[in-house]
Amino acid sequence: MNPTAPNHSASGQVTFLGAGPGDPGLLTLRAVEALASADVLIADPQVLDVVRVHARAHVDTPLQASTDEASIPVTPNGVSALRDTANLVMAAARAGKRVVRAVTGDPGLDGYVAEEMLACAAEGIVFEVVPGIAAAVGVPAYAGVPLRDAQGADVRFIDARSADDRCWAELGASDATAVVSTTLDSVASAAGELVTAGRKPDTPLSVTVAGTTTRQRTWTATLGSVAQVLKAAKVLPSPDGGQPVIAVVGERSAPAQRDQLSWFESKPLFGWRVLVPRTKEQAASLSDQLVSYGAVPHEVPTIAVEPPRTPQQMERAVKGLVTGRYEWIAFTSVNAVKAVREKFEEYGLDARAFAGIKVAAVGEQTAKALVAFGVKPDLVPSGEQSAAGLLEDWPPYDPVFDPIDRVFLPRADIATETLVAGLIELGWEVDDVTAYRTVRASPPPAETREAIKGGGFDAVLFTSSSTVRNLVGIAGKPHNVTVIACIGPATAKTAEEHGLRVDVMSPEPSVHKLAEALADFGAKRRDSALEAGDPVTRPSERRPGARRRRATP
């Protein structure tokens, strides 16, 4: 039976799905398929956001369950919410629904889920298991702590919350690498159990909290010193002491080895909150790039795109495309492509209407938008990705080879005249048409505005002068601890006019080069801290109001 196919039986089916330890990228392809076909989604709170994005928009998400006994609510009659979760699963399956029960890590290592599986089997409800990456395996990998090497090693897994004296005694008497699932405030206690059971106090130990997420932090110590290390790091005591951690005990977790293998926490922008003041469509690829550097992008639209006030000019131009009025059409932005595409769809046209017309695009993102529309640009700047760069490559009008001398230029209402003037100088006639209007977006939520002005963001990427003006206008000026990155000299000048200090300048007018430049800045900042023997911190962790030295980009 294909578990994702529609179920025609009287009862439904259940997919017990492992959502991994926290990184959304660790979901398996099979898990994504199962989530896409779910009628009901019942997920541990820790992974609800991870799995919900792959479910249908109107999937039913009843009361969620927790596998952490310390936080499980208990009803007046003493029955825990875990039993309520099992009841939710069974009730939905009996109603003929496709149910996905998503748990943190791997369902095969969750004893409560095993009980839910037995309940399904007892009633003859079809179920399947989609394995996930267990936290005890995934978190050490992200922390740069190998559990085995070429010589091999015995690896044992233990849950400190349910381990008895016999478990500790067996582990203490062996030299196996021990992977201990515990809580932050219980790490020292678990270490003491191992020492009491026979492990040497100088046995290396690593402790990782929030593993596989951009909040991950790892400390290295020994069984005997872990309490002092966490105290010195000001991690304990803490109101968050109950959060789960993975501790790895044994020679495989030696600090020198982790320094070489810590690939995740050493990313150049690890944990940085980066403000991306662009529209949602424009920000997508940039945000993906920032995530690859370890950053946490926060998208805040600074402009909104609206149709032109008088659509007649745009309508005449689009009809002119079909009737052969133009030799060229030049797109200067993704929004221009979108505006023409929408007008095409309104008239029942598609990319075939561009047949016989030469198409130019400013910038790689605009070219990609055209390709997605089914149009391959004939001309893209070979050098600077701008209107000036496009003019460098644009051929002059030649009455012998060009039967038509007219160019259709759909653009924003506030665009500059550079391209129009340049094309006229090359001998072309230009229909300069307002395809869309840009207006200032609504202010972001109060929490975001406070973070911008209060230093809650580590960096801001400014991709144009208008993003500087609009962001300051709708949300206020970024705090002086925030790293300011600008796409070019004009944008930097506008930022300085608004009282901002520019730390990073893109070597080319490209959003992806700007992100690379910020990553280089972050890497140099990290290297400087390590060379000086200082802890690696994010810009937002600087003391508010502290005097700030200019950093080298």
N, C-alpha and C positions, 0 to 999 in steps of 0.2 A: 504493500500500500504506500502511495506517495503521501507523506504527512502534510504537504502543503496543498494538496488537491482538495477541492470541496468535499465535505463529508456528507454522505447521503444516509447515514445510519441514524437511528433514533437518538443515540447519544453522541456527544461531541468527541473531541480528542484533546489531549494535553501535550504540550511540548515543554519539558523541563530543560531550561536553557541556561548555560553558564555565560554570564556577561563579562567575565574577567575581573581584574582587580581595580579597574577605574579608567584606564585609557580607552576612549571610544574606538581607537584604531585597532584594538585587540579583539574586537568582535569577529567571529568567523563569518565566512560567506554564508554558510548554512544557517547561522543564527539570524542574519539579515533577511534571508528568504522566509524563515519562519515568522519573524516579526511582521513582515509585510502582509502576511495572510491571516494575522490574528484578529479575532473578534473581541477577545478579552485579554488584557495585559495585566498581570499581577506580578509586581516587581518589588524586590527589596528597595527601600528608600535610597540606599547608597548608589544604586545603578539605574534608578528610574529615568533620569535625564539621559543616560547613555543609550538606553534601548528605545525610549519613546520616539526619538527622531526617526526611527526606521519603521515605526508602525503607521497604520493609516490614520488620517487626520481625526476621525471620529471613533477611534478604538475605545472601548469601555475600559476604564482604569479604576476599579473599585479600591476600597481601603487597602493600603499597602501594608506589607508585613516587614518585620525586622528579624534578622537571625542573631542579633546581639541580645543575649538574655538580659543584660543589664538594662536595656531600654525597652523591653517588651512590656506593654501595658497588660495588667491583669484585671479581669472582670471581677465583680463582687463575689461571684461564686468560685473564684480561684482558677478559672479556665484562662489560659494565656491566649494572646492574640494569634499565636502560631496555629492553634487549633481553628481559630476563626479564618485564617488564611486557607487552611485545608478545606474548610467548609465552602469558602468562596470558589476555590478551584473545582470542587466536586459539583457544586450547584450549577456553575456555568457549563460544565461538561454534560451534566444531565439534561441541560436545556438545549443540547445540540450545538454548542458553540465551540469554535476553535480557540483554545486557551493557551497562552504562553505564560509560563511561570518562570520568571527570570530571577536568578540569584547571583550574588556576588561570587566571583571566582568560578568554581566548577561544581555542578550539582552532585557529582559523585562523592565529593568530600563534605557534603552537607547532610548531617544525620536527620534533620527535620524534613528535608525534601525526600529522603528515602522513605519516611513514613507516609508522605503524600503519594509517592509512587505505589506503595503497597495498598493504599486505600483505593487507588484507581484500578489496580489489578484485581482487588477483591470484588469490585463491581463490574468488571469486564469492560472498563473504559479504555479505549485505545490510547496509548501514550508513547512518546519517544523521548530520548535524551540527546541533547546537543551539548557535547562537552565544551567547557570554556577553559581559559588559562587560570589555573589556581593561583591565588595570591602568594602562596608559599613558594611558588616557582617563578612567577612573573616579577614579583617585587625584587628579589635578589638580582635577577637579570638586569632590571632597570637601575639598580643601585651599583652595578659593576662588581658584584660579589659572586664569583663562580662557585658552584656547589661541588663540582668535580674537576679534576685535571687529567692529564694524559695518563697518569699513574693510577687513576681511579680512586674512588673513596666510597666508604659506606655513608649514605645520607639518610638521616632519619627525621621525620616530621612529627612535631608534637604540639598539641594545643594546650597551653599552660592553664587555661581556664577549666579544663576537665581532666587534666593529668593527675594520676594518683601517685602514691609513694613508690609503687613498683615501677611506673614509667620513668620517674626521675632516677631511681636506682640503676635501672638498666642503661639509661643514657649516660649517667655519670661514670659507669664502669667501662664504657667503650670510648674509642677515640674517633667515633663517627662525627661527621659534620652534622650539627643539629640545627634544624630550621624551626624556630619557636614562634608560634602565633600567640601573641599576648596583647596587652594594652600598655600604653606609655608609662603609666604610673606603676605597672607591675613588672617592668623589665628587671629592675634591681632584685626583686623578690625571686624571679625565675632564675636569674644569675646565681643568687644565693643557694637555691635548690641544687643547681648543678655542682657548685663548689662543695656543698655538704655531701653530695653523692659521689665525689671523688675527682671532679675536674679541677685542674690547677687554676688558681686565681689569675695567672697571667695568660690564660687562654684568650686569643683574640675574639672580639665580638663586634658585630656591626648591627646598628638599630636603624630601621627605616620606617618613617611615618608617611602616610598619604602616598604610598608607592604607586608609580606609573602615572601620576598626575603632576601638573606643574607646581603643586604645593609640596612635592616630595622633598624630604630632607633626610640625610643619612649621617649618623655619627659613628665613629670608630672608637673602640675602647677595649678593655679587657673585662673578664667576669668580675674581677675585683674592683675595677675603677669606674664601671659604668654609671653608678649612682653619682659620683663626683663629676663625671664628664657632663652628664645631663643637667646637673645643677649649675655647673660653670657656664654652660651654654644658655642658661636661663630658660630651659625648657620645662624644668620641674622646680618647684611645684607649679601646677597649672590647672585652671578649670577645665582644660581640654585633655586632662590626663587619661580619660577613659577611651580615647580614640585608639583603634587597633594599630599594631605595629608588627613588623616581621623582624625578628632577630636571628642572625646567623652566627653560630658559635663554631669555632674550629680554625685550623690553620689556613683554610681556604679564604677566610675573610680578613687576612692580614692587611693592615692599613696601606702598606707599600704597594700591594697588589691592586687594591681598590683605586689608588691614585692614578694608576695607569688605565684602568678599565671603566672608570666612571664616565661613561659616554653621555648619559642623559642629563645629569645635573651640571655637566660642564658645557652644555650648549651655550652659545654666546649671549642669548637673551633669556636664559632660563628663569621662568617665573615673572618676567617683566610684564606689567600691565601696559599695553601700548594702545593709545587712542588713535583710531583711524577715522578722521573726519571726512568721509566720502559717502556717496549713496550706497545702498545695499548691493546693487548690481556691480558697481565699480570696486567695492571693497573685497569681494569674494576671493579673487585670486591673490590679492595682496595679503589678506588675512591668512590664507593657507600657507603662504611663504613665511609669514611671521611665526606661525605655529611650528614650522619645521626648524626654526631657530630656538624653540622653547618658550616663545612669548605667548601671552594671553591677550589676543586682540579684542578691543572693544569698539564696535562700529557706531559712530554717531553721525548721522546724515546732517550736513550743514546746508545743503541746497535741496530744493524740491523741483521737479521738472513738470511743467504744465504745457498744454497746447498753446499755440499762438493765439492772440486775441482775435485776429482776423484770419481765418483759415483759407480764404480764397486764393491768396498768392501761392500757398503750398499746393493747393489742388490743381491750379493751372500748370505748375512746374511738373508735377507727377504725370499729368496728362501729356505734357510735352516730352517726357521720357518715352512714352509709348508711340507718339507720332513722329519721332525722329528729330526733335528740335535740338538735341544736344549731342556733342561729340564726347564730352567728359561729364562725369559726376564726381565730386570730391567730398569725402566724408572726413570731418575733423574730430569726431568724437563718437563714442558708443551711443550716446543719446541721439545723435543725428541718424545713425543707422536704425535705431529703434523707431524714431519718428517716421522715417520713410517706409519702414517695414509695416508699421501700423496703418499708414495711408494705403499701401499696396493691398493689405488684407481687407480694408474697407471697400476697395474697388474690385475685389476678387482676383487680384494679380499675385504673381509669385516671382521668384528670381529670374524666370525666363524673360521678364520684361526688360532686363538689362542687356539682352542680346544686341550686339552691334555697338554698345556704348562702352567706352573705356572708364574704368573705375579706379579712383585713387583713394588712399587711406593714410591718415596721419597717425602713426603709432601702432604698436603690435596689438593692443587691446581692441582698437577699432578694426584692424584687419581680421582679428579672430571673430568679432561680431559679424562681419560680412561673410566669412567662411561658414559660420553657423546658419546664416541666412541662405547659403547656397551660392555665394558669389565670391570668386577668387579675385582679389585686387590686381589690377595691371601695374599699379605704381605705388610703392611704399618707400619712404625716404631711406636712402642707403646710409645716410649719416645721422645728423641730429633729428630725433623724432619730434618734429614740430612743423608749424606752417612754413617757417624759414627753410627747414630741411627739405620739405616737399618741393618748394620753389627751386631749390638747387638742382633737383632732378627733373623738374617739369620741362617738357620740350616746348620751344617757341612755336607759335602758330605758323604753319606752312600752307599756303593756299593750294599748293600742288598736291600735297599728301593728305591734307585735312579737309574733307568736303564740307564740314560744318565748323564754325568758329566759336561756338558757344559752350560755356561750362555752367552746369547746375551746381550751386554751392548751398546745400541745406545746413543751417548752423543755428547756434543759440542767438538770442536777441542781444546778448552783451558781448559777442565775439569781437575781436580786434579786426582792423582793416588790413592787416599785413598780407594775407593771402589774396584778397581781392585786388589790392594795388599791384602786387607782384604779377598776377595773371594778366592784368590789363597791360602791364609793361611788356609782357611776353607776346602781346598781340591778340589776346583772347577777349571775347565778350563774356561778361559774367552775370548770371542771374543769381544775385545774392538774396537768398530766401530765408526768412525766419521760420525754422522748422519746429522750434520749441522755445519756451521761456524758462529761465532759471530764476527761482525766487528763494528767499531765505527760508530755511526749514524751521519748524517749530522747535522751541527749546527742549533739550533732553530732560529726563526725569531729574527731580531735585537731588537725588542721591548721586547722579552722574555729575551734575554741576558742582556739588560740594567736593567731589573727588578731584575734579579739574582744578578748582581754585585752592584746595587744601593740600595738594601734593600727593593725592592717591594714585596718580598715574606715574609710571616710570619714564614714559616717552610719549611724544605726540609727533605724528607724521603729517607734515603740511605739503600737499601736492599742488597747490596753486595759491596765488595771492587771495583769491576769493575764499578759500577754505580758512585762511587766517582771519580775515575780516568777519566772516560769518560765524566762526566758532567763538571768537571773542564777543561778538554781538549777541549770540543766543545763550552762551554758557559762562562767559567771563574769561579772564586771562589765566593761562596755566601757571601753577606755582613755580617759584624759582628753582626748586629741586628737580623739576621735570626736564628731561633731555628734549631739546627741540631739534627736529630734523626737517630740512627743507629740500625740495626737489631741484631748486635752482636759484641763481642770484636774485631774480625779481621777487620770488617768494620770500627769500631770506630778508630782502630789504623791507618788504611789507611787515614781516615778523618783528624786525628791529624797530620799525616805526611804531609798533604797538607795545614797545617796551620789553620785548622778548630777546633773550640771548640765544643765538643760533649755535648749537654744538656740532651738528652734523650737516654736511652738504653733499648731495648726490653728485657723483662725477659726471653723470649724464641725466638729461631730463626724462627719466624713466622711473615709474613707481617701484619696479623690481630692483633697479640699481639703488634707489633710495633705501629700500629694506636691507639690501646687502651692506650699504654704508653704515646703517644703524647696527647691524650685526657685527661688523668690523669694530665699531666703536665699543660695543659691549664686550667683545673678546679682548681688546686691548685694556679695557678697564678691569676685567677679571684678572688678566695676566699681571697687571701692575699691583693689584691687591695681593696676589699670591707671592710675587717677588718680594714685597715688603713685609710678608708674614702677617698680613691683615686678613680678617674674615672677608669672604666675598659677599657683598651686600648689593641690593638693588638701590637705584637712586631714591626711590620713595622711602627707603629705610633710613635716610639721613635725617638728623634732628631738624624739625621744623624751625626755620629761621636761622639755621646754622650758616655761617659764612661759607660760600661755595667757591672752590678754586676752578678755574677754567680747565676743562679736560681736553686732551688732544684727540681729535676725531680719528 
